[in-house]
Amino acid sequence: MIEEEEESRSFANCQVNPPKTAKTWQERLWLQGNKVIVFFFISASTIAAVLSIIRGITLSTETLHTHESGDPLPTLTVGTEGGTFTVFELHQAIFSLVILLIFAIAAGYVVEIVKFPALLGMLIIGIVFRNCGPFDRKMGFPDSVSTVIRSLAFLVILLRAGLGLDSKALIKLKGACVRLAFLPCSAEAITVAVAAWLIFEMKFIFGLLLGFVLAAVSPAVVVPQMIDLQSQKLGTNKGIPTLVTAAASIDDVYSITWFTLILGFVDTEAPNTSFVFTIIKAPLEVLGGIILGSVLGLVLWIFPDPQLTHLGFRRLSFLISASCAILFSSNFFGVETIGPIAILVAGFVAGLRWRKLSRTESLAEDESLKIIWNYFAQPFLFSLIGFQLNLSQIDNKGILQAIAVLVLGLVVRCIVAVIAVFGTHLNFKERVFTSIAWLPKATVQAALAPVLLDLTRSHPDKFLDFQPEAITILTVAIVAILVTAPLGAVLIRFSAPILLKKGKLGEEEDSGVDLKAETSKMKFSVVFFVFYLTLVKSQCPDEYVQGLLGEENNCYYLSVNPYDFVTAERFCINSTQGAHLVSILSVGENAILTSIAITQNGFFEGYDSFWIGINNIFGSNFTWTSHEPISYTNWDSGEPVTNRASCGILKYKNNGIWNTDNCLSSIARPFMCKVAINQGGNPTTVPPTTKVITQAPPTQASTIPDPTTPSLCPLPGYNIWNSTYCYKSYSTANLTNTDYEAICDTLVSGGHLPSVHGISEELMLISLSANNNNANGKGIPLGLTKEIGEPWTWSDGSPLDFTKFSDNTTAFASSTSGCARINKTSQAWDIVDCNTVAENYICQIPSLNF
């Protein structure tokens, strides 16, 4: 039974009620009615899809096979193929499909071990099962069953294409990405069409159909390779992995769209078909698909309601059942173009709203589809496409002709790909690599190649005459997968270190595309997302929502992933200008945030608390990371803990009580960010890769005056020295060198414990230090460390050109390890265990002149 009391999951709408407030009868009526309507839609869609799938299969009691005993066997009459098959043959078909699935998954795993795409092993299994005598005699299932399964796999591709559309990333894409997506694809398709006309003597329209089958790049091959490059930092300084991944995804949808449109024109080649009617019909089908998909997507905005439980399951059930109904019904009524277009648009439109509500780039529904793809759709798609290839019907000449057509198309594609990125910041080697990354074919080819052949079987009255062309398209596509999938993966892997330079990983973040997430994304049309993006804008920065009940001037963000305190603060700062971990300035705001956390428990699932911005990292006094004065607290008894670096957590399952935890531990928690509504916006003064906590720590030791202008330091309270670095002394008890280095690193990118390169610097640090701790040997921590068998190194990477150890023999012995501290009495450097605590420290940050 589904719970009567549904949890609210609609944080994006900010419908925040006190935790125990009962719903009104109108709300309860709406939720019950919503559930009923969703159930009706799913049921109706499922029935429509099933009726369309089994349209040619009917139970027959008139035609019976006879068993050896003389008893009749029940049979199934397959109307589309004419003829019958026994229940034994039905069992054989089910068993064959199960064996094929198991072997395909296993083969994919084996192939991945040797660093080739899993789909290659799945394809080979299908070819072996079809063309190896012992397997072929035992394996058997009707072509109509294979067609349905491959259609379902294609449906998963279409849904992931729509749901995976990252509108923000596409907004940020440059003209080079658009050129790279459209120009090489179009050039290859036209080249293949001309080559097929000359080599296979195929009509141009079928050659163009083959062209757009081959023109699509395989995300299943390209994206994992780009992720590897990103991890190696190859080409990341110019965003090459992002450019290739995003453009390849758009390229795929562009190819699918054109293939679907051209397939509509194939009717003109069929006997007794009006050319004028087909010319009018094709664009009308595309328009109809767009309208139908838009309507379905908008319906999915409302049904199921975000307040219902098991929301992801309801959404996915509704979307899949409706998509099945559209795809198979459009085939049944002979309007094949409508189905794929409608599914793409429906996934995209629904994804816009779902992403806005969940405020994540990667939807849970898409992750579920990814699992279906990896373990069912992909193994079936590639093994069944391989099972279609009968090698006995193909001569060597046909294989050579297929390779010739493929090579011609790839050569032109590579040339145009290099031209497409002219005028960008890429050099010649990088442009060459981009064209190499454009080679692999796999996923879309496996989905589209058998479509025409399936039509010759399902609609023999219209398409049977096109069977030779259909077999040619299928053969060339399989050859393309077998050749380019492994070859492309190898070429990308080995050419990248030669053609690309290493860069900083963070530099690619400006592109706005997350490559991990791109593994599960293909794109549709820029036109659609620009139109629908206008429907979901808010007053707050992207991903933030406006507060209510007295907090209308603030915008809040609920984290999707848990982080430690320092990383969470960095995330907030980088998310939008002026944002920090949430500050709580009144009892009302504390109640609102507690209520939000309770009603949005899906965000914080598995946790009973989240980080807030209050902390004493920089001293014994607590402050907010946002600099705001502490006007309200809600500490639990015994809190806050002050004998360590403590950071605040709000226990939302305990009436919003505050506790503390160790700031410098690796404990990860959810968190909230906050920004004033008139402050939020795209960061301008703080780039995404900069790590900044802009607060001035409260407990400040005495500092020496400096004649240089203080404003040359990026943070308040710091004093510049030698125009290069700024320094400030802090007092925090019972922390170690490692802890203090981490604290300095949170201030500004490049912040460290100090390095010393002369006697004047050392004297400056001694004067700057607040307390003399020489009696207990704690001293002033320096950023100088040594491991056994390794040399001394400064944490800021500067050269070791000055030392003042009290015992040089011990200091430079190979067996020595530890951290350096200045003894303020002797002014020599002592070697201590890096885990020894000190009661004060100095941070060194780059000046604005650095």
N, C-alpha and C positions, 0 to 999 in steps of 0.2 A: 504494500500500500504506500502511496506517495503521501508524505506528511501533510496534515491539514494546514499546519502553520508554516508558510514558506518564508525562507530567509531572504532578506533584501540583498541584492547584489548590484543595485543601481547607483553606485557612488558617483558616477559621472553626472547623474541628474541631481546630485546633492539632496536627495530626499532623506534627510537625516532626522530620525525620530528618537526620543529617549528610549533606552534599551528595552524597557518592558511595556511600552505603550501598545495596546491592542489595536489591530487594524479595524477600520470602520466597516460597516456592512457593505458599503459600496466597493471598497477595496477587495474584500473577500469575495464578493460576487464577481468582480472583474477577473480575479485570479482563477476562480473556478471556471468561469466562462472561457478564459484564455486557454486553460488546459483542455477543455472539451474541443475547442476549435482546432488546436494543434493536433489533437488525436484524430479529428475528422480529416484534416489535411493529409496527415501521414497515411492514414488508412486509404483514402481515396487515391493518393499518388501511388501507393504500393499496388493497389488493385489495377490501376491503369498500366503500370509498368509490367506487372506479371502478365496481364492479358496481351500486351504488345509482344512480350518475349515469346509466349507460347502460341502466338497466332497461327503458326503453321504446324503445331503439334497437337493432336487430338487423340483421346483414347478411342480405340477401335475394338469392337467385339465381333466385327464381321469377318475380318481377315485374321486367321490364327495360324501360327506355326505348329507343327506337330513334334512332340518329343519322341524319342526312340520307343517309349512304352506305348505310344499311340495316343497319349493324353495331349489335348491341345495346350499350347503355351500362350499366355497373354502377350499381346504385342502392342506397340505404339506405332501409329501411322504418322509419318513425317510428311506433311503436305507439301512443304517447299521442295523436298527432294523426291517425293513420290516413293512409295515403298514402305516397308515396316522393319522394325527390329524387336527382338524378343527381350523379355525381362532379363535373361542372362546377358544379352548384349548391353542392356542398360547398366547392369552391375559391372560389366567389363569397362564401360565408359567411365563410371565413377571411380573404379579402382585405377584406371589408367591416368586419370587426372590427378588423383592423390599421389601416385608414384611420380608423375611428372613434376608436381609441385615440390615434393621432397628432394628429388635429385637436382632440381633447378636451384633450390636454396643451398644445398650442399656444394654444388659446383660453383656457385657464386662466392661462397665462403673460401673455397680452395683458391680460386682465381685472385681474390683480394689479398691472399697471403703473399702472392708474388707481385703485388702492387699493380694489378690490372683491374679494370672496372668489373664488378660482380656480374653485370649484365652480359658480359662476353661469355662467361661460363654458362649462364642460363641459356643463351642463344645456341651455344655448341651442343648442349644437352638435347635441345629440341631437334637439331639437325641429325644428331647421332640416333636418337630414338626413331626418327622417320626413315633413315637410310641404312640402318644396321638390321639385317634380316631377323635375328632372334627377337629384337625389341619390336620391330615393325609388325611382326605377326601376332605379338601378344598385346600390343597397344591398339586401342580402337575407340573412337568417339566421333559422333557426327560433326560435320563441318559447322552446322548451325549452332551446336553447343560451343565450339571454339569461337565462333563469331560473337556470341553473347558474352563470353568471358573476356575477350579482348575489348569489346565495347565497354564493359564495366571498368576495365583498366584504363581505357581512354577517358572515361568519365572522371576517374580519380585525378588524372593529369589535368583535366579542364578545371575541376574544382580547386585544386591546389594552385592553378594559374590565377584564378580569380581571387581566392582568399589571400594569396601571397602578395598581392599588389601593395607595395610600400609607397604610398602617395608622397610622403615627405622626401624619400630618396629620389623619386622621379622629379620632384620639383627642383632638387639641387643638381640634377644631372646636367652636364654641359652639352653643347651642340655636338661635340665629338662622339658622345655616347649615342645620340640619336642617329648620327651619320653611320656609326659603326654597326648599329642595329639594322638599319634599313638598306643601305647601299650595297654592301657585300651580298646580302641575302637576295636582293633583287637581281644583281648582276649574275650570281650563280644560277638562279632559277632560269633566267633567259638563256644563258650559255648552255645549260643542260637541255633546255627545250630545243635549241637549234641543233646541238650534237645528237640528240635522240632522233630528230627528224632526218638527219643525214646518215647516221649509223644504223639505226633500227628501222628507218623508213616509217616512222611513227607520225601520225598527224600531230600538228603543232600543239593542239589543245591538250593532248595526252602528254606530250613532251613537257608542257608547262606544268601539268599536274605532277609529273615526275620531278620537275625542277624544284617545286616548293616542298615536295617530300624530302629531297636531299638538302635543301638550303638551310634547314633548321640545325642549329648547334645543340649538342647534347649537354644539358646541365648536369646530368648524372656523371659525366666524365669531367667536364670543365670545372665545376664548382669545387669538388674536393681538391683538385690540383691547385686552384687559386687559394684555397684555405691553407694548404701546405706552404705556398709562397708567402702568404701573410705571416705564418708562424716563423718562417726563415727571414722575414723582413726584406725579401727580394722584391724590388719595384714598388714598395709601399710608400716611398718618399714622393712618388708621382701618382699614387693611387691606381696603379695598373691592374692589380687583382680586382679591385672594385669596378673599374671601368669594364673589364672583360666580362665579369659576372653579370653586372646589370644589363649590359648591352646584349649578352647572349640570351638572357631571359626574355627581353623584349623581342629579340629576333625570333624566338620560338613562337610566340603568340602571333607575330606578324606572319610567319609561315603558315600557321594553322588557319588563320583568318583567310588568307589568299587561297589556300588549298580548298577550304570549304566553299568559297565563292566560285572558284573555277569548276569544282565538282558539279555545281548547279548548272553550268554551261555545257557539261558533257551531254546533257539531254538533247542538245541540238544535233548531236551525231546519231541519235537513236532514230530508227524508222518511225514514220508517222508522227513526228514531233514538229510542232511549229517553232521556227526560229524566233519569230517575233515574241511568241508567248514565253519562251525561255529567257530571252533578253530582259523582258519585263519581270519575270518571276524571280530571277536570281537576286537582284538588289532588294526586291520586296521581301524575300526571305531573310536577308541580312537585317533589314529594318525591323521585320517582325521578331527576329531573334533578340535584337537589342531591346525592343519594347517589352517582350515577354520576360526577358531576364531582369530588366529594371523593375517590373511589377513584382516578380517573385522576390527580388532582393529587398524591396521596400516592405513587402509583407513580412519578411524575416526580421525587419526592424521592430515589428510590433509583436509578432508571434514567433517563439514563446516570449513571454514577458520576462525581463531581466530579474524579477523578484522570485521566479519559480526556482525550486531546487532542481538538481541534476540538469542544470541549464545547458551545459556542453552536449550532453547526450541528446536532449530534446532538439537542440539546434541542428546537430549533425544528422539525426534521424530525419528531420523535416527536410533538410537540404538535399540529402542523398536520395530520399524517396521521390521528392519533387523532380530532381535532376534525372533520375531514371525514367520517370514518367515522360518528361519532355524529350529525352534522347530517343527512347524506343518508340514513343508515339509519333514523333516526327518522321522516323524511318518508316513506320507503318503507313502513314498517310502520304508518303512520297515527297516530303518537304525536308530532306536530310540536312539542308543548310541551317535551318532554324535551331536545331538541337544544340550543337556545339557553341554557337554564338550566344544563345540564351543562358547556357550553363556558365560560360565565362563571365558574362555580365552579372548574373545573379550572385555568383561567388564574390565578385568584386564589390558590388553594391552592399551586400550583407556584411562583408568584411570591414567596410568603412565604419559602419555603426558599431559592430562588435568590437573592433579595435579601439574605438572611442570610449566604449563602456569599460573595457578591460584595461585600457591605457597601456597595452603592451604591443610591441611590434610583431611578436610571434604569437598567433592565436592558438589556444588550446585545441580548437577544432582542426586547425591545420596540422598540429602535432599528431592528432589521432589519425588523420588522413595519411600522414607520413608513415605511421606504423602499418596501416593497411597497404600502402604502396610497397614498403620494403619486404613484407612477408607474404603478400598475396598477389597484389596487382603486378608488380614488376616481375617476379618469377614466372607467373602465368603468361604475361604479355610476351616476354622474350623467348620462353620455351615454346609457346604456341606459334610464334612467328617463325621460329626455326623449324618447327614440325611441318610448316606449310611448304618447305623447300624440298622438293623431290629431285635429288641430284641426277637420277637416271634420265630425267627429261631435259637436262641442260648439257649442251656440248661445250667443249673448250672454247669454241668461237664465241658463244654467247657470254661466257665469263670474261673473255678478253674485251669484248665490246662493252660490257658493263663497266669494266675497269677504265676503259678509254673515256667513256662518258663521265665517270666520276672524276678522273684526273683533270679533264678539261674544265669541269666546273670548279674544282678546288683551286686550280691555277689562277683562274679569273677572280675567284673569291679572295685569294691571298693578295693579289695585286690591288684590288679595289679596297681591301681592308687597310693596306698601307697608305693608300691615297686618302682614305676617309679620316685618318688621324693627322694629316698634314695641317699645319697651322696651330698645332697644340704644343705643349711643352715637352713632348716626347721626342727623343733623338731617333736616329735611323735604326739603331739596334733594337730599341724598345718598340718601334713601329713594326719591325720584322717579327718580334716575339708576339705582338698582338695578333698578327696574321696567323702565326703558328697555332696559337691558342684557339683559333677559329676553325680548326680542322675536324675535331671529333664529331661523329654522327652516332646516334643510338636511339634515345627515348622516343622522339617524335617520329622518327622513321619507322620504328616498330609499331607505333600506333596508327600511322596514316597509310603505310604501304599496302596493307591488305584490304583497305576500304573498298576500292573498286572491284577487287576480286569477290568480296562478300556480296556486293551489289549484283554481280553476274549470277550469283547463286540464289539470292533472295528475290530478285526481280528479273528473271531470265527473259521475260517478254520485252524488256527495255534495254537490258545491258548485256545479254548473252553474247552478242556479236563483238563485245569489247574484251573478251576473255584473253586473247593473246596480249593485248596491251596491258591488261591487269597483271598477268604473269610476269611480263617484262619489268613492270614497276616494282613488283614484289622482289624479283631476283636482284635487280640493281640495288634496291634498298638494303637487302641482306648482305650483299657484297660490301656495300658502303660501311655497314656496321662492323663486319668482320675485319675490314682493312683499317678504317680510320679510328675506331675506338681504342684499340691497343697502340696503334702507331701514334695517334695524337697524344695519348697519355705519356708515352715514352719521350716524344719530342719536347713536350712541355717540361717534363722533369729534367731532361738533360740540357736543354737550351737555356733555361732560366738563369742558372749561375753564370753562363757565358754572356748573355745579352742584357741582363738586368743588374742594376747596382743595388747594394744593400742600403736601406733607409731606416728611419725611425718608424716603428710601428704606429705610434700615435698620430703621425702626420696624415694617415689615411682616413682618420675619423672625420675629417672635414667633409668627406664625400657624402656622409649621411647614410651609408649602406653598411649593414652588418653582414659580413660574409657568412657567418655561421647560420644566421637566419636564412640567407639566400639559398642554402642547400635545399630548403623546402619551398622555394618561390619560383614562379614564372609569371611574367607580366602580361597585362592585356594592353589597353590603349590609353595613351596620354590624354586623349580627348575626354574619355569617360571620367578619369579621376579628377581632372580640373573642374568638371561640371559638378560632381557630387561633393567635392571638397568644400564647396561654398555652403553646403547644407549643414555642416557639422562644426562650424567655427564657434569659439566661445570668447568671452572677455579676457580670460586668463591666458598665459602662455601655453603652448602646446603641451599636452599631457597633464596640465594642472586644471583644477576645478575651483570654482568660486565658493567661498564659505557662506554660511547662512546664520541667522539668529544672532545678529550683532557682529559677525565676522565677515560681512560682505566685502570689506576692503582687502581681504587676504585671499590668496590662492594656495591650495594645498596639493601635494603630490603623494600618493601612496606607492611605496616601493613594490616592485614585482619580485626582485631578488634580494636576499639578505646579504648584508655586508658588515664588516667590522666598523667601529665608530669613525675612524679616520677616513676610510674609503667611502662611507656613507656621506660624510660632510663634503668630500671632494665631488661625489656624484651630484649632490644638490647644487654646489657652486657651478659646476659645469653645465647643469641642465638649463639654466636661464640666468640672466644677469640679476644680481641682488638676492639670489636664493641661498638659504642655509637650512641646516636641520631645524625642525620646527621649534619655535619658542612659544611658550604658553604664558600669557600675561594676565589671565583672569580665571576665576572659577568657572565662568561660562564657557570659555574656550577649552578648558580642560574637559568639561562635560561633553562638549561637541566632539572633540577628537576621540574621547573614549567611546562615544556612541558610534562614530564612524567606524572605528576599529572593530567594534562588536558586530555591526551590521555587514561589514565587509570582511568577514572572517576568512573568506576564500583567499584574500591577499596574504594574510598572516597565518595561514594554516600551519599548525605544528608549533606555533609560538604563542606565548601568553603575554608578550611585551614587545615594545619597539623602542628604538633609540629616539631620544629628544636632544635638543642642542645644548643643554646645560652641562657644564664640565668644570674641572679644576686642573686641567692639563698644565696650565702655566703658573700655578701657584696654589695656595691653600684656599683662596676665595673662589666661589663658583661664579661663572659668568655664562651668558648665552653666546654661541658662536656668531650670532648676528649683531653683537654689541648692545642689544637692548637692555635696559635696566631690569633687574629682577624685582618685579612688583607682586609676584605671587609664587608660592611653592606649595607642594602637596606631598612632602616627604613622609615616608613610612617611619614608624618608630625605629630608632637606632640609625636612621639615615640623616644626612648623607655621610658616607665614609670619607674621611679627609686625609688618612695616612697613606694615600696612594694617588695615582692619577685616576680619578673617578669620573665617569660619565653617566648621565641620567638615562633611565629607562622608564617608560610609563607602562604599568601593568594593567592593561585594559580589561582583563578578566577579574581584576580585584578592585573595582570601582575607581580606576584611574589613579591609584596610589603610585608615587614615584619611588624608585630604588636606584642604586648605583651599581655599576660594574666596572671592571678594570678597562680603562680606555685602550691600553696598549696590548691587550690580549687579542688573539685571533678569533674571538667569539663573534659569529655573524648573527645579526638580527635584522628583521624588517625595520623600516624607518619611514618617517614622513618629512617632506621638505615644505618650506613655506616661503612665500615672497609676497610683498605688498602689490596690490593690483596695478599700481602706477609705476612699479619698478620692473616688472617682468618683461622679458623680451629676449631676442637672440643676443648672446653675449657679444659685446664689442670690445670692451677693454680687457676682458678675460677670455682668451682663446680656450677651446675645449681641452687642449693638452696641458694647460697650466694648472698646477696644484697650488691652491691658495686658501689659507684660512686668514681672513683679514682682520682678526681681532687683535687687540693689544693685550697681552697677558697682564693680569692685574697686579700680581706680586712682583714688583720690580726692584732689583738691587740698585745700589748707587752706580752711576756711570761717570766716566771722565768726560769733561767738556771737549768738544772738538770744534775747531774753527770753521770746518766745512759746512756748507748749507745743509741742515737736516733733511730738507725736502728731497734730497737725492737718494734717500732710503725709501724703499717701497712700502714699509710698514711704520706706523707711529712708534715713537720711543726708541728708535734705533739711532746709533751714531756711526757715521761713515769714517773709514780709515783708509788712507792712501788712495782715495777715489775709486776703489775696487769693491770692497766689501763693507757691509754694515754689521754692527755687533750690538747685542743686548744681553744682560745678565738676568737670570731668573733663579728663584729659590723654590725647589720642590723636593721634599724629603723622600728618601728610600727608593730612588730609582737608579738604574745602572747606565753605563755608557751606551749600551744598545738602545735602551728606552729613550735617552736624551737625543740620540741621533735620529730616532724615528720622529720625535716631537719636532725637532728642527726641520726635518724633511716635510712636515705638514704645513709649515709656514708659507713657503714659496718654493717653486721648483728650483733646485740648486741650494736649498738650505741644508747646512751640516753643522756638526760640532767644529770648532775652529781648527784651522791649520796654521802653523807658525813657520815663518821663513826668515826670521831675523830677531835679534835681541829686542829691538824696539817693539815688535809685535807682542813678544812675550810680556814685556813690561806693561803694555797697554792692557793685556788680558788680566794680569794680576791686579792692576788698578781698578779694572772694571768689575772684578769679582766681588761679591757681597760679603762673604764671611770667610774667616780663616779656619779651615778644618784640618790644619796640618797635624793637630794632636792625634786625631784618629786616622790619619793617613789617607783622607779621601780626596783632597786637592781639587784641581780644576780639570774636568774631563776634556781631553783633546780628541780630534777625529783621527788619531793615529793608531793603527792596529797591526798585529802580526800573527800569522799562523806558523806552526812548527814547520821548519824547512822553507819558509817563504820570507820575502823581504818585508820591511815596514812599509805601509801604504797609507796615504791620507784619504779620507772618505770623499773629499771633494775632487780627487783625481790629480791634485797638484804634485809637482816633483818633490822628492825628499832632499832638499838642498840645505837644510839646517836641522841640527839635533842638539840636545843638551841633556842627555841621559846622565844620571848619577853614576852609572856603571856601564860604560860602553862595551866592555868585554861580555858581560852578561846580556846586554841589550841586543847585540848583533850575533849572538850564538845561534846556531841552527836550531837548537832545541828550545829556544825561547818562544813563548807565545803570550799574548795579552794585549792590554790597552795602555796608552800613555796618559799620565796626568801630571800637571804642573804642581810641584811642591812649593807652596807660596812662601815658605820660610827660606828654604835653600835656593829657590828659583831653579832647581834642577827638575828633570823629568823622572818620575817614578813609573815602574811597570807594575800594573795591577791586573788581577783577573777581571775580565770584561763584565762579569756579573757582580762585581763589588759596587755597593751603592755609594752615591755622593749626594750632598745636600744642596748643591747649587751647580749651575751650568751656564754656559754662554752659547748662544746661537750665532752663527755666521751666515749671512744671506748676501747674494749679489746686489750691488748698488745699481741704480738706474744708469750709471755710466758703464756698467760691465758689458 
